[in-house]
């Protein structure tokens, strides 16, 4: 069909089209179809009423004024319409088509031909024969085999099938029961708990070889976070405890409730006892002057220590420059 120019009946602009009976441009045609599909059609809906089917004569409840057939006959007519002959698809002989199964060339008479006549006949008639299978694939369409357990004939969908469906289910169940019994009899030799059949120990006992110093990420039992140092302790609920708390409690006993440990020189990683001071949290945050008293005592101690060292150096005539 030749290309022609038309004037749209809706917007009036000129468009080029290949269709013979079109009256609208593509935009107006899409808008018209959208409006046509969403329109209200009260003339078609009349409510349930009893009608006689024109095909089979059965009585059915119709909800449309133009209903003629019952739902079963309507579906049968739609299926027949879908399988009708369509000569417009026939294109004559062409030898460039290749079968989608065997990849062999064949003479096709339809545009949508995908199978050669041999495979098309097998597919339509559903013959129980083995189809062409590419190299390395176990899938087939259908084949008849004998079950290796009961000897019954069954239709196999795989070329490596050995059992019929009933024997296949029984075989799978038997294998599952054997695995379950094996797992029940598997006991860990260390803790006596259950373990996998192929594992020498249970998961908990096997994890012991990857804990502590045996772990490849072991860093001496210390961890650093936000400037503070945590150490690994035994006999506590937590795996790691702050090092300055451990050092302070070793000298002064358990830390009272509501108290914190302060680093006098401001270095959080310096956890020497001389650099730690315990005080209530309220005094540390809300009373700055009270919080400075440990610093002053520390400064006085250091100044006294400096004077003693200077006196000792002077007595040995090693006075600094």
C-alpha positions in Angstrom: 0.0 0.0 0.0 1.3 3.4 -0.9 2.0 6.2 1.6 -0.6 9.0 1.7 -1.3 12.3 3.5 -4.5 12.9 5.4 -6.1 15.7 7.5 -6.9 14.6 11.0 -10.7 14.8 11.7 -10.0 15.8 15.3 -7.1 18.3 15.3 -7.0 19.2 11.6 -3.3 18.8 11.0 -1.8 16.9 8.2 0.0 13.5 8.8 1.5 10.8 6.6 0.1 7.3 7.1 0.2 3.9 5.5 -3.3 2.9 6.6 -6.2 3.0 4.2 -9.1 3.8 6.4 -7.5 5.9 9.2 -9.0 9.4 9.9 -6.9 10.5 12.9 -3.3 11.3 13.6 -1.5 8.9 16.1 -2.0 11.2 19.1 -5.7 11.8 18.5 -6.2 8.1 17.7 -4.6 7.1 21.1 -6.6 9.7 23.0 -9.8 8.5 21.2 -9.1 4.8 22.1 -8.5 5.8 25.7 -11.8 7.7 25.9 -13.6 4.9 24.1 -12.3 2.2 26.4 -13.2 4.1 29.6 -16.7 5.3 28.5 -19.8 4.3 30.5 -22.2 2.1 28.5 -25.5 1.8 30.4 -27.2 0.6 27.3 -25.2 -2.7 27.4 -25.8 -3.4 31.1 -29.4 -4.5 31.8 -28.8 -6.6 35.0 -29.2 -10.4 35.3 -31.9 -12.0 33.1 -32.5 -15.5 31.8 -31.8 -16.2 28.1 -31.6 -19.3 25.9 -28.2 -20.0 24.4 -28.4 -19.8 20.5 -25.8 -22.6 20.2 -26.8 -25.3 22.8 -30.2 -24.0 23.9 -29.3 -24.0 27.6 -30.7 -21.3 29.9 -28.1 -18.9 31.4 -28.1 -15.6 33.3 -27.1 -12.7 30.9 -25.9 -9.3 32.2 -25.6 -7.7 28.7 -28.3 -6.7 26.3 -26.4 -8.2 23.4 -25.6 -11.6 25.0 -26.4 -14.5 22.6 -24.4 -17.5 24.0 -23.7 -19.1 27.4 -20.2 -18.7 28.8 -19.2 -22.2 27.7 -20.3 -21.8 24.1 -18.7 -18.3 24.0 -15.4 -19.7 25.1 -15.7 -22.5 22.5 -16.4 -20.0 19.7 -13.4 -17.8 20.8 -11.1 -20.9 20.7 -12.4 -21.8 17.3 -11.8 -18.3 16.1 -8.3 -18.3 17.3 -7.6 -21.6 15.4 -9.2 -20.4 12.1 -7.3 -20.6 8.9 -5.3 -17.4 8.1 -4.3 -17.4 4.5 -2.8 -13.9 4.8 0.1 -15.4 6.7 1.1 -17.7 3.8 4.0 -16.2 1.9 4.8 -19.0 -0.5 8.0 -21.0 -0.5 11.1 -19.6 1.1 14.2 -21.8 1.8 15.9 -19.5 4.4 14.1 -20.8 7.4 15.8 -23.0 10.0 14.2 -25.4 12.5 14.5 -24.2 16.1 15.1 -27.8 17.3 17.4 -29.4 14.8 18.8 -26.3 13.2 18.3 -27.8 9.7 17.0 -25.7 6.8 13.5 -26.3 5.5 11.0 -24.8 3.0 8.5 -22.6 5.0 5.1 -21.5 3.8 4.3 -19.2 6.7 6.0 -16.1 8.2 5.8 -17.5 11.7 7.2 -20.9 10.9 9.8 -22.0 13.5 9.8 -25.8 13.2 10.5 -28.1 10.3 7.6 -30.3 9.1 8.9 -33.4 10.9 9.3 -31.7 14.3 6.1 -29.8 13.9 4.2 -33.1 13.3 5.9 -34.7 16.3 5.0 -31.8 18.5 1.4 -31.6 17.4 0.8 -35.4 17.7 2.8 -35.6 20.9 4.6 -38.8 19.8 6.4 -40.7 22.5 9.9 -40.6 20.8 13.1 -39.0 21.8 13.6 -35.6 20.2 16.9 -34.1 19.1 19.0 -33.1 22.1 22.1 -30.7 21.9 25.4 -32.1 23.0 25.9 -32.0 26.8 22.2 -31.6 27.6 20.0 -34.2 29.4 16.6 -32.6 28.6 14.3 -34.3 26.0 10.7 -33.8 25.0 9.3 -37.3 25.8 10.5 -40.8 25.6 9.3 -44.2 26.8 11.6 -46.1 29.3 11.4 -49.0 31.7 11.8 -48.4 35.4 15.0 -50.0 36.8 13.2 -50.9 40.1 9.7 -52.1 39.3 10.1 -52.6 35.5 7.0 -50.5 34.7 6.9 -48.5 31.4 6.8 -44.7 32.0 7.1 -41.5 30.0 10.5 -39.9 30.8 11.2 -36.2 30.3 15.0 -36.7 30.7 17.3 -39.0 28.8 19.1 -40.0 32.1 15.8 -41.0 33.9 16.0 -44.3 35.7 12.9 -44.6 37.9 9.2 -44.1 37.3 7.5 -41.3 39.4 6.4 -43.6 42.2 9.8 -45.3 42.6 11.5 -42.0 42.3 9.6 -40.6 45.2 10.2 -43.7 47.3 14.0 -43.6 46.4 14.2 -39.9 47.5 12.4 -40.7 50.7 14.8 -43.6 51.4 17.8 -41.4 50.9 16.4 -38.7 53.2 15.7 -41.3 56.0 19.3 -42.6 55.7 20.7 -39.1 56.0 18.4 -38.4 59.0 19.5 -41.6 60.8 23.1 -40.7 60.1 22.7 -37.3 61.7 20.9 -38.7 64.7 23.8 -41.1 65.3 26.4 -38.3 65.0 27.6 -37.2 68.5 30.4 -34.8 69.2 33.3 -36.6 70.9 34.2 -33.5 73.0 30.9 -32.1 74.4 28.5 -35.0 73.5 26.2 -32.7 71.5 24.9 -33.3 68.0 27.1 -32.7 65.0 26.9 -33.1 61.2 27.7 -36.5 59.9 30.7 -35.4 57.9 32.2 -33.1 60.6 34.6 -34.4 63.3 33.1 -32.0 65.9 30.1 -29.8 66.5 30.1 -26.1 65.5 30.7 -24.9 69.0 33.7 -27.1 69.7 35.2 -26.3 66.2 34.9 -22.6 67.0 37.2 -22.9 70.0 40.2 -23.3 67.6 39.4 -19.9 66.2 39.0 -18.0 69.4 41.6 -16.0 71.4 45.2 -16.4 70.5 44.4 -19.0 67.8 42.5 -16.4 65.8 44.4 -14.9 62.8 43.2 -11.4 63.9 44.5 -11.7 67.4 46.1 -8.4 68.6 47.3 -9.3 72.1 43.9 -9.1 73.7 43.5 -5.4 73.4 41.0 -3.3 71.5 41.0 0.5 70.8 37.8 2.5 70.5 37.4 6.3 70.7 40.8 6.6 72.3 40.1 4.2 75.1 41.8 0.8 75.5 39.9 -2.4 76.2 41.4 -5.6 77.4 40.2 -9.2 77.3 39.3 -10.4 80.8 38.3 -13.9 82.0 35.4 -14.7 84.3 33.3 -11.6 83.3 30.1 -11.4 81.4 31.7 -9.1 78.8 34.5 -10.3 76.6 36.3 -6.9 76.8 36.6 -4.4 79.6 38.0 -0.9 79.7 41.6 -1.1 80.8 41.6 2.0 83.1 38.6 0.5 85.0 40.5 -2.8 85.5 43.7 -0.9 86.7 41.7 1.3 89.1 39.6 -1.5 90.6 42.7 -3.6 91.2 43.9 -1.0 93.7 40.8 0.6 95.1 38.2 -2.2 94.8 35.0 -2.2 92.8 34.0 1.2 91.2 31.0 2.7 93.1 27.7 3.1 91.3 27.6 6.5 89.5 31.3 7.0 89.6 33.7 7.4 86.6 37.4 7.2 86.2 39.1 10.3 84.9 42.5 10.5 83.1 44.4 13.4 84.8 46.7 14.2 81.8 43.9 13.9 79.3 45.4 11.0 77.4 42.8 8.2 77.3 45.3 5.5 76.5 47.6 6.3 79.5 46.2 3.9 82.0 48.8 4.1 84.7 47.4 4.3 88.3 49.1 7.7 88.8 47.1 9.1 85.9 43.7 7.8 87.1 41.2 9.4 89.5 37.8 8.1 90.4 35.0 10.6 91.1 31.2 10.9 90.9 29.9 11.6 87.5 28.0 14.7 88.8 31.1 16.3 90.2 33.0 15.6 87.0 30.5 17.3 84.7 28.6 19.9 86.8 31.3 21.1 89.2 34.4 22.2 87.2 36.3 23.5 90.2 35.9 20.2 92.1 37.0 18.4 89.0 40.3 20.4 88.9 41.4 19.4 92.4 43.0 16.1 91.2 45.0 18.1 88.6 46.2 20.5 91.2 47.3 17.7 93.5 49.0 16.0 90.6 50.8 19.3 89.7 52.0 19.8 93.3 53.4 16.2 93.4 55.2 16.7 90.1 56.7 20.1 91.3 57.9 18.5 94.5 59.5 15.7 92.5 61.2 18.2 90.2 62.8 20.0 93.2 64.1 16.8 94.6 65.7 15.9 91.3 67.3 19.4 91.0 68.7 19.1 94.5 70.2 15.6 93.7 71.8 16.9 90.5 73.3 19.9 92.3 74.9 17.7 94.9 76.6 15.7 92.1 77.6 18.9 90.3 75.5 17.9 87.3 73.3 21.0 87.2 71.4 21.5 84.0 72.3 24.3 81.6 
